[in-house]
Amino acid sequence: MARGRGRNKEERIKVSKESWKKSIRIFKFMRPYRGVYAIGMVCLLVSTTSSLIFPSLLGSLLGADNNLKQEEFNLFDSHNITALMLLLIILFAFQALFSFLRIYLFGSVTENTLRDVRKASFSKLICLPSSFFDKNKIGELQSRVSSDIALLTETFNTTIAEFIRQILTIVVGVTFIAFVSPKLALIMLAVVPVIAISAVVFGKFIRKFSKKAQDATADSNSLILDALMGIKNVKTYVNEQFELRKYGTAINEIKRLGIKASLYRGIFASFVILVMFGSVVMVIWQGVSMVQLGPENGGISNQQFNQFLLYTIMIGASFGGVSNLFASLQKAVGATERLLEILDEESEDVVLDTKIDNIELLGKVVFKDVQFSYETRADLPVLSGINFEVNAGEQIAIVGPSGAGKSTISSLLLRFYEPTSGSIEFDGQKSSDFKLSELRNQMAIVPQDVILYSGTIRENIAYGKTSATEEEITEAANKANALEFIDKFPDGMDSLVGDRGIQLSGGQRQRIAIARAVLKDPKILILDEATSSLDSESEHLVQEALDRLMSGRTSFVIAHRLSTIRNADKILVIENGLVSEQGNHEELIGIDNGTYRHLSELQFE
């Protein structure tokens, strides 16, 4: 699987020829702030223009003949060193002001834009269907929302502005040196096409390593996340060294890609330095020769040579900067592609609003020839034609061997997945006729492995109804037999549950989950092995709370322990993706050679 994922990533790098064009779409997030950004761009142009005046004034100052004997002081006298000094100070003050405005305005726009990108990315992730998370690792997705967006911060804040400034410097600088001395300009420009072509080729080449490095970093983050989430398994099986070796392999790959990328960047930088500074030496040698000739003999003045030399150094530095900035832009394009891949995914039809129009479900459920295969295993059917009917308020139990498709039925009820064929009806209407948020708002699930969030007990119970009052939360906890242990804690409802509820026992976590479901007050309740991992005492308390919760609701109970479902109105036996038997306990126990009877005999012998 890992190798397959790697190949897909490499193919995506090779075929993504329109990456630059696609990445421009990220700028739509900047649209609300385009006015401020435009002002910042004006400040950038003004500060860049003022910096381009600097070599001209400094060149004049270095070559001035110190004309201090004029009767009237003229600020714009190019031969007066005092006037030139004052002009330079004014220029620096002017440039400092507009540089400050540019940095502040770009920073403000960047932070606002990336806040919107983060919000849009998380909003998209939280609304994606379960099938998306079956195919993507959580650690890699987390990396996209954190690392890739952090990379865009530098791009929006600095890289784009610097890239524009360097390009403008090159254009204006080349224009000036061509005006002062075409002969000297040609010497300098002889190297420009080589550098430009090299930058493009290098940019494409280094981008491959940048994207591979980002992928490798995401994979290593996934390994950390997996290891820490399953830390008890790691310790139980004494696999610390195994996990360390896996992580070591991953970070060695990051190191290898980083060193290789650094090698090629270093070769390119050395090439730029050699060509650029070699050309500067040649320009100086030729310029000194032309100064010795003098303007009257086709040469240039000392002031012109100083100006030319300063502009040449500035142009050379800009070319060196452009290559690095171009590489940074390449990295940003890779990060943008990954974010856009998430944003382009098709979301579920959920309502991102605290106010959801409640539908009045009675709770009748019908499965009509429901067939289903997971997208990642399309050739392996899980359900092969499930048919059953549940009346409102009935309790239906689902039993069968592991892998028969019991939990898949609960996922289909909640529309985590859609049937491959067939239909599911609620109160006589197809499930697809309901809005997802409306339908799920009428359901609750108490799973075997309860997920609690870091925070207090109160916050975890209130997850079932975020607008619940303190009285409602307390009442729900009481109905779930949870107050029995909550009141013993020094902080009561304000007690912290720890990461994923680690500070609570299994039975306590189950009762918190039941209280959460009580608070939601659903029409349809799903219990997925809710008591299978509990000891006898905890099971008794939890089962008592569950019986209270199931009263008057349509309830689906997925269970291995048949003792908990004897009183169910109907029991479905699922085998090989089909309903092989159905009826109440007495009816099924009377079937000779029946699967339910066989399971009962195994458990109650």
Buried (B, 14 or more C-beta within 10 A) or exposed (E): EEEEBBEEBBEBBEEBEEBEEBBEEBBEBBEEBEEBBEBBBBBBBBBBBBBBBBBBBBBBBBBBEEBEEEEEEEEEBBBBBBBBEEBBEEBEEBBEBBBEBBBEBBBBBBBBBBEBBBEBBEEBBEBBBBBBEEEBBBBBBBBBBEBBBEBBBBBBBBBBBBBBBBBBBBEBBBEBBBEBBEEBBEBBBEBBEEBBEBBEEBBEBBBBBBBBBBBBBBBBBBBEBBBEBBBEEBEEEEBEEEBEEBBEEBBEBBEBBBEBBEEBBEEBBEBBEEBBEEBBEBBBEBBEEBBEEEEEEEBBBBBBBBBBBBBBBBBBBBBBBBBBBBBBBBBBBBBBBBBBEBBEBEBBBBBEEEEEEEBEBBBBBBBBEBBBBBEEEEEEBBBBBBEBBBBBBBBBBBBBEEEBBBBBBBBBBBBBBBBBEBBBBBBEBEBBEBBBBBBBBBBBBBBBEBEBEEBBBBBBBBBBBEEBEEEBBBBBBBBBBBBEBBEEBEEBBEBBBEEBBEBBEBBBBBBBBBBBBBBBBBBBBBBBBBBEEBEEEBBBBBBEBBEEBBEEBBBBBBBBBBEBBEEBBBBBBBBBBBBBBBBBBEBBBEBEEBBBBEBBEEEEE
